């Protein structure tokens, strides 16, 4: 018999909402997790990224929430703001079936606005660790009535140093709570956390022959640092992605690459920790609405984000470890769709590539793309030189415009004083300077340096 959501124990109202969103058949992780979670037992669930883990815990939580109780009954903790926002949006889609009140609490938002929303009937909170603890210390979020706790992408929370925060959060919740850990990988740190804070958890592992999804074709492009941007442009022009994410190691490299690709005519924007929360949300909204083609990001965006139409992931800089690689390339090939993951590696990156191959248990296809010219005339250098010249010319143009405007104001001011009878003072001496002696250049510090630019 074919399994549907009602066979798993979900109500017809939830199943109806899922059908309205074109979700008909449960995925393997949902088939195994939902009945266990409806039974109230603790669960450690591990499955490849893009297999429907979010609904695997949201659906049973929605089913078990008692809307007659006006306290926070369920809590989902995520490592990043972007993931918190995404999970809360998914939750709100299905919450209308039960009338559950939901709040997303994460940094970068107005705390007082969140406090105001908490005065309403909120039964589910999706939060990042730092902002959640802020509310707990203020007394604006009380967890004494909590019955369900989820740590989403638990491995990344350990990697990001949130272990102490998670321990404090758990200490504020009833020991009778149901605890759920969901992740694509399960390192030793997560297993130790489970031993300390979970009650006889059921371990659910949904795996395939390979650690990464079979729908993702993978390629390593061997190149040099100087030729990396040229190699990226060559692959993009050959494969013509519909939408893609390009991962860089640092914020500075992401911003620099975004400027260079934008100047070369590619439709792109950047996402990293230096942006304000409002800007980050605006960038993600624009990407989901397909207002630009490429999102250039640091690993802040690697975990959990789901964007329809993502066909390619480019590792412009090789990830720090195999877990990061798995999560990066998991942004494509989701929900059964095909995707491509291309990693650009220099000679010094090859040991890391071999380690990734060993960890994901497969050999990745290799291709070599030489730099167009090793004497410094590569596309990357030319792109940087063009951007620099453009900024310098813009700066000079703004400086000259400012000088001309100040000169015009000085000239008009002098002419006005003469026509208003201010030419001679009581001693019969001229009170105005000649037009030619009036302009003596800008005052020290009054103009920007050449090439400066507002950010």
C-alpha positions in Angstrom: 0.0 0.0 0.0 1.3 3.4 -0.9 2.1 5.6 2.1 0.5 9.0 2.3 0.5 11.6 5.1 -2.7 10.4 6.7 -1.3 6.8 6.9 1.5 8.4 9.1 -1.0 9.6 11.6 -1.5 13.2 10.5 -4.9 14.9 10.5 -6.9 15.6 7.4 -6.6 19.3 7.9 -2.8 19.1 7.8 -2.9 16.8 4.8 -5.2 19.3 3.0 -2.7 22.1 3.6 0.1 19.9 2.2 -1.9 19.1 -0.9 -2.5 22.8 -1.5 1.2 23.3 -1.5 1.7 20.4 -3.9 3.2 18.1 -1.3 1.5 14.7 -1.7 4.0 11.9 -0.9 6.2 11.8 2.2 9.9 11.4 1.8 11.8 8.5 3.5 12.9 10.7 6.4 9.3 11.9 6.9 8.0 8.3 6.7 10.3 7.2 9.5 10.3 10.3 11.7 6.7 11.4 11.8 5.2 8.3 13.5 8.0 8.3 16.1 7.6 12.0 16.9 3.8 11.7 17.1 4.5 9.0 19.8 6.4 11.6 21.9 9.7 9.8 21.9 13.1 11.5 21.5 14.6 11.2 18.0 18.1 11.7 16.4 17.5 12.0 12.6 20.2 12.0 10.0 19.5 12.3 6.3 21.1 14.0 3.3 20.3 17.7 2.8 17.3 18.4 0.6 15.3 15.3 1.7 12.5 17.1 3.6 13.9 17.1 7.2 12.1 20.4 8.0 8.6 19.0 7.5 9.7 15.8 9.2 9.7 17.6 12.5 7.2 20.5 11.8 4.3 18.3 10.9 4.2 16.2 14.1 4.9 19.3 16.2 1.9 21.1 14.7 -0.3 18.0 15.3 0.7 17.8 19.0 0.4 21.6 19.9 -2.7 22.4 22.0 -4.0 25.7 20.8 -6.1 26.1 23.9 -2.9 26.6 25.9 -1.5 30.1 25.5 2.1 29.3 26.4 5.2 28.4 24.3 4.9 24.6 23.7 7.5 24.1 20.9 10.9 25.5 20.2 13.1 25.1 17.1 16.7 26.3 17.5 18.7 27.0 14.3 22.3 28.1 13.8 21.7 31.0 11.4 19.2 33.8 10.9 18.5 32.8 7.4 17.6 29.3 8.4 15.4 30.6 11.2 13.5 32.8 8.8 13.1 29.9 6.3 11.9 27.4 8.9 9.4 30.0 10.3 8.0 30.6 6.8 7.5 26.9 6.2 5.8 26.6 9.6 3.4 29.5 8.9 2.3 27.8 5.7 1.0 24.8 7.6 0.1 26.6 10.8 -3.2 27.8 9.4 -4.6 24.3 9.6 -4.4 24.4 13.4 -4.3 28.1 14.2 -0.9 27.9 15.8 0.8 31.2 16.7 4.5 31.4 15.5 7.3 33.8 16.1 10.8 34.0 14.5 13.3 35.4 16.9 16.8 36.2 15.6 19.5 38.9 15.7 19.3 42.0 13.6 15.6 42.5 14.3 14.1 45.0 16.7 13.9 43.3 20.1 11.0 45.5 21.2 9.0 44.5 18.1 9.6 40.8 19.0 8.5 41.5 22.6 5.3 43.1 21.3 4.5 40.0 19.2 5.2 37.8 22.2 2.2 39.4 23.9 0.0 37.6 21.4 -0.7 33.9 21.7 2.5 32.3 20.6 2.8 28.5 20.8 5.9 27.9 18.5 9.1 29.8 18.4 11.9 29.5 15.8 15.1 31.2 17.1 18.8 31.5 16.9 20.6 30.7 20.2 21.8 34.3 21.0 18.5 36.1 20.5 16.6 33.3 22.3 18.8 33.6 25.4 18.4 37.4 25.3 14.6 37.0 25.5 15.0 34.4 28.3 17.1 36.7 30.4 14.7 39.6 29.8 11.9 37.3 30.9 10.0 37.9 27.6 10.2 34.2 26.7 9.3 31.6 29.3 10.1 28.0 28.5 8.6 26.3 31.6 5.6 25.1 29.6 7.7 23.7 26.7 7.0 20.2 25.6 9.0 19.9 22.3 12.5 21.1 21.4 14.2 20.7 18.1 17.9 21.4 17.3 18.0 21.9 13.6 21.4 21.5 11.9 22.8 20.4 15.2 26.3 19.7 13.8 26.7 23.3 12.6 25.6 24.7 16.0 28.5 22.7 17.5 30.9 23.9 14.9 29.9 27.5 15.5 30.6 27.2 19.2 26.9 27.2 20.4 27.4 24.3 22.8 27.3 26.4 26.0 24.3 28.4 24.7 22.4 25.1 23.9 23.2 23.8 27.4 21.8 26.9 29.0 18.7 26.8 26.8 18.1 23.1 27.7 18.5 23.9 31.4 15.6 26.4 31.2 13.2 23.8 29.8 11.3 21.0 31.6 13.2 17.7 31.8 10.0 16.0 30.5 10.3 17.7 27.1 10.6 15.7 23.9 14.0 16.5 22.2 14.8 16.1 18.5 18.1 16.5 16.7 18.1 16.8 12.9 21.2 17.1 10.8 22.8 15.9 7.5 25.9 14.8 9.4 26.4 13.4 12.9 29.8 14.2 14.3 31.0 13.0 17.8 30.1 16.4 19.4 26.4 15.9 18.5 26.4 12.3 19.7 27.8 13.4 23.1 25.1 16.1 23.4 22.4 13.4 22.7 23.8 11.2 25.4 23.7 14.0 28.0 20.3 15.5 27.2 18.1 12.9 25.5 16.0 10.0 26.9 16.6 6.7 25.1 16.4 8.4 21.6 15.5 6.5 18.5 18.2 7.0 15.9 16.8 7.3 12.3 19.4 7.3 9.5 18.2 7.6 5.9 21.2 6.9 3.7 22.0 6.0 0.1 25.0 4.4 -1.4 26.7 7.8 -1.5 26.8 10.5 1.2 25.8 13.2 -1.3 22.7 13.1 -3.4 22.8 11.0 -6.5 21.0 13.8 -8.4 24.1 16.1 -8.0 26.8 15.8 -10.6 30.2 16.8 -9.1 33.3 18.2 -10.8 36.6 19.5 -9.6 38.3 22.2 -11.8 42.0 22.3 -11.3 43.3 25.8 -11.8 45.5 28.5 -10.1 44.7 31.4 -7.8 45.2 33.8 -10.6 43.2 31.9 -13.1 40.3 31.0 -10.8 37.9 33.8 -11.8 38.6 33.1 -15.5 37.9 29.4 -14.9 34.6 30.3 -13.1 33.5 32.5 -16.0 34.4 29.8 -18.5 32.3 27.1 -16.7 29.4 29.5 -16.3 29.4 30.4 -20.0 29.6 26.7 -20.9 27.0 25.3 -18.6 24.6 28.4 -18.6 23.1 27.8 -15.1 19.6 28.9 -14.4 20.4 30.0 -10.9 23.6 29.4 -8.8 25.3 30.0 -5.5 29.0 30.8 -5.4 30.8 30.1 -2.1 33.8 32.1 -1.0 36.0 31.6 2.1 35.8 35.1 3.4 33.5 38.1 3.3 36.2 40.2 1.6 36.6 37.6 -1.2 32.9 37.3 -1.7 32.5 41.1 -2.0 35.5 41.4 -4.3 34.2 38.6 -6.6 30.7 40.1 -6.6 32.2 43.5 -7.8 34.3 41.8 -10.5 31.5 39.6 -11.9 29.1 42.5 -11.8 31.4 44.6 -13.8 31.9 41.7 -16.3 28.1 41.7 -16.9 26.9 38.8 -14.6 23.7 39.3 -12.6 24.8 38.8 -9.0 24.6 39.9 -5.4 26.5 39.1 -2.2 25.5 37.6 1.2 27.8 37.5 4.2 28.0 38.6 7.9 29.0 42.2 7.2 25.5 43.0 5.8 22.8 44.2 8.1 19.9 41.8 8.8 17.6 44.0 6.7 20.0 43.9 3.8 20.5 40.1 4.1 16.7 39.6 4.0 16.5 41.9 1.0 19.2 39.9 -0.8 17.6 36.6 -0.1 14.1 37.9 -1.1 15.6 39.1 -4.4 17.3 35.8 -5.0 14.2 33.8 -4.4 12.2 36.1 -6.7 14.9 35.5 -9.4 15.9 39.2 -9.6 19.5 38.2 -10.1 21.1 34.9 -11.2 24.1 34.3 -8.9 24.3 34.6 -5.1 27.9 35.0 -3.9 28.1 33.9 -0.3 30.2 32.8 2.7 29.2 29.6 4.6 26.7 31.7 6.5 24.2 30.7 3.8 25.2 27.1 3.3 23.0 25.4 5.9 19.4 24.6 5.3 18.6 27.3 2.7 16.2 26.1 0.0 15.7 28.2 -3.1 13.6 27.0 -6.0 15.3 26.8 -9.3 18.9 26.4 -7.9 20.7 24.4 -10.6 24.4 25.0 -9.7 26.7 25.4 -6.7 30.2 26.7 -7.3 32.9 26.3 -4.6 35.1 29.2 -5.6 37.1 28.5 -2.5 37.3 24.9 -1.3 35.4 24.4 1.9 37.2 23.8 5.2 36.0 20.2 5.7 33.8 17.5 4.2 30.8 18.4 6.2 30.8 22.0 4.9 31.2 20.5 1.3 28.1 18.3 1.8 26.0 21.2 3.1 27.2 23.6 0.4 26.4 21.4 -2.5 23.2 20.4 -0.9 21.7 23.7 -2.0 21.1 22.1 -5.4 19.6 18.8 -6.4 16.8 19.2 -3.8 13.5 17.4 -3.8 14.5 15.0 -6.6 15.7 17.7 -9.0 19.1 17.5 -10.7 21.9 19.8 -9.9 25.6 20.4 -10.4 28.4 21.2 -8.0 31.7 22.6 -9.3 34.7 23.0 -7.0 37.7 25.1 -8.1 40.9 23.8 -6.6 44.5 25.0 -6.7 47.5 22.6 -6.3 47.6 23.3 -2.6 43.9 22.3 -2.3 44.4 18.8 -3.7 44.9 17.1 -0.3 41.6 18.6 0.9 39.9 17.4 -2.3 41.2 13.8 -1.7 39.9 14.0 1.9 36.5 15.0 0.7 36.4 12.2 -1.8 37.3 9.7 0.9 34.6 11.0 3.2 31.8 11.0 0.6 33.0 7.7 -0.7 33.3 8.6 -4.4 35.9 9.8 -6.9 35.0 13.2 -8.3 35.6 13.9 -12.0 38.5 16.3 -12.7 39.1 18.9 -15.3 42.0 21.3 -15.8 41.6 24.9 -16.9 44.8 26.9 -17.2 45.1 30.6 -16.5 44.6 32.6 -19.7 48.0 34.2 -19.2 50.4 33.9 -16.3 52.0 37.3 -16.8 49.1 39.1 -15.0 46.8 39.7 -18.0 44.2 37.1 -16.9 40.5 37.9 -16.9 40.5 38.3 -13.1 43.3 40.9 -13.1 41.8 42.7 -16.1 38.4 42.7 -14.3 40.0 44.1 -11.1 41.9 46.8 -13.1 38.7 47.9 -14.9 36.8 48.1 -11.6 39.6 50.1 -10.0 39.8 52.5 -13.0 36.1 52.9 -13.0 36.0 53.8 -9.3 38.9 56.2 -9.7 37.3 58.0 -12.7 34.0 58.2 -10.8 35.8 59.7 -7.8 37.6 62.3 -10.0 34.3 63.1 -11.7 32.5 63.7 -8.4 35.4 65.8 -7.1 35.4 68.0 -10.2 31.6 68.4 -10.1 31.9 69.5 -6.5 34.6 72.0 -7.3 32.6 73.5 -10.1 29.5 73.9 -7.9 31.5 75.6 -5.2 33.0 77.9 -7.8 29.6 78.8 -9.2 28.3 79.5 -5.7 31.2 81.8 -4.9 30.8 83.6 -8.2 27.1 84.1 -7.8 27.5 85.3 -4.2 30.0 87.9 -5.3 27.8 89.1 -8.1 24.8 89.4 -5.8 26.6 91.5 -3.3 27.7 93.9 -6.0 24.2 94.3 -7.5 22.8 94.9 -4.0 24.8 98.0 -3.4 27.6 96.2 -1.5 30.3 97.3 -3.9 31.7 100.1 -1.6 31.9 100.4 2.1 31.9 103.6 4.1 35.5 104.3 3.2 34.7 104.0 -0.4 36.7 100.8 -0.8 35.5 97.8 -2.6 34.0 95.2 -0.3 34.1 92.4 -2.9 37.0 90.5 -4.4 37.4 90.2 -8.1 35.9 87.1 -9.7 39.3 85.8 -10.7 40.7 85.9 -7.2 37.6 84.4 -5.6 38.3 80.7 -6.2 41.4 79.3 -4.4 40.6 75.6 -4.6 38.8 73.3 -2.1 39.4 73.7 1.6 41.6 71.1 3.1 39.6 67.9 3.8 36.5 69.1 1.9 36.6 66.5 -0.9 36.8 62.7 -0.9 39.9 60.9 -1.9 40.0 59.9 -5.6 38.3 56.6 -6.1 36.3 56.5 -2.9 32.8 55.1 -3.0 29.8 55.0 -0.7 28.9 51.5 0.4 
